[in-house]
Amino acid sequence: MAQLLLEGDRVVVRLSAAEKLLGLANEPSAPLAAVRSAHVARPARKAIRGFRAPGLGVPGMAWVGHWRGRGHDFVAVYGDHAGLVVELDGRPYARFVVSVDDPEGIVERLTATPRP
């Protein structure tokens, strides 16, 4: 399962080799300064918007890749797992939507980290 990590001054979606292949993506990232907001989504699949282009979409199971509609989102979501939505300003991606084990903890770390 993908991970959303804070690495230095960047927010990174860390993907497994299979996720990179199925989602037709490398590991998307954005500067921490570009994070406008972050919130928990239960289940994370409810936050997916637009249509898949390109990537993997298996209804009820997994969504990994690029979603386009009202912006260009990167999605790595599994089943009914909770996750988080990270809204970004001025990046190639408008949002990251990622299933994670501790969405509240990641939101807390994202909002507590000082911005440059």
Secondary structure by P-SEA (a helix, b strand, c coil): cbbbbbccccccccccaaaaaaacccccccccccccbbbbbccccccccccccccccccccccccccccccbbbbbccccccbbbbbbccccccbbbbbcccaaaaaaaaaacccc
